[in-house]
Amino acid sequence: MNDAVQAVESPMSVPRWRSLLFVPAHVPRFVEAAHERGADGVILDLEDSVPQDQKGESRRQLSASVAKVGRRGAYVLVRVNRGLRALAADLDAAVVAGVDALVLPKTDSAAWVIEIANAVSELERERNLAVGRIRFLALIETPAALQSLSAIASAHPRMVAMALGPEDFSASVGGAPELDLLLTPNLSVLFAARAAGLLPLGFIGSISEFSDNDR
C-alpha cells in the first residue's frame, strides 16, 4: 500500500493518504484491530486521546503497536505531544523502525519544525535508522500559525503534509467548527501546501461528525 504520487510542481513525492485512521495508543483492542480497517495510514495517537496517566505505558508499548498496525502495509504515523518534556519522551519512543511520519500538533513556526527535525535526525543516527525517512505532517491549529504557513510548509525536507486541526483551531478563536469559520483557513492551508509541494489533508467541518459518510 505504500505507493506514492508526485507532488504538485515538485520532484518530491508525497504519500497517497486518502484515509487516515486515528487510534488511541493506550487502547489495546483498537491497536489490534486497526490493520483490518483498510485505511491508507494509521495514526497512533499519544496526544489528546490518551489520558495523562497512561501516556507512559503507551510510549513503552509503541514499538509493538507500530508493528501491529502496519502489518498489512499501511503507513504508520505517530501523533506526538506539543510540550517539550512530553515531546522528548514521545520522540524517544516514536523514532523506531516502521514509523513513516510524525504528526506535529499546534505547529506554529518553521523554527519549531526544524528543532524537531534535528532531534529526529539525532535519534535516527544513534539507532542506525535511515536519516530523513521519518516525515512530518504539520497540524495548523492556531490563528498565529496562519501567518507562517509558507515558512512552515517549506521549513524542512521532512515536511510532507499539512492539515488544519478544525476542533482546536475553532476553540482557539472561540468559535464552532463550521463552514463559515473554517473555509478560509482550510483554503489557506491548501494553497500553502500545494505551493510547497506537500499533501493537503482534511475537510471543512468537525472531525467528530461520523454520520456523513460522503464527507
Buried (B, 14 or more C-beta within 10 A) or exposed (E): EEEEEEBBEEEEBBBBBEEBBBBBBBBEEBBEEBBEBEBBBBBBBBBEBBEEEBBEEBBEBBBEBBBBBBEEEBBBBBBBBBEEEBBEBBBEBBBBEBBBBBBBBBBBBBEBBEBBBEBBBEBBEEEEBEEEBBBBBBBBBBEEBBEBBBBBBBBBEBBBBBBBBBBBBBBBEEEEBEEEBBEEBBEBBBBBBBBBBBBBBBBBBBBEEEEEEEE
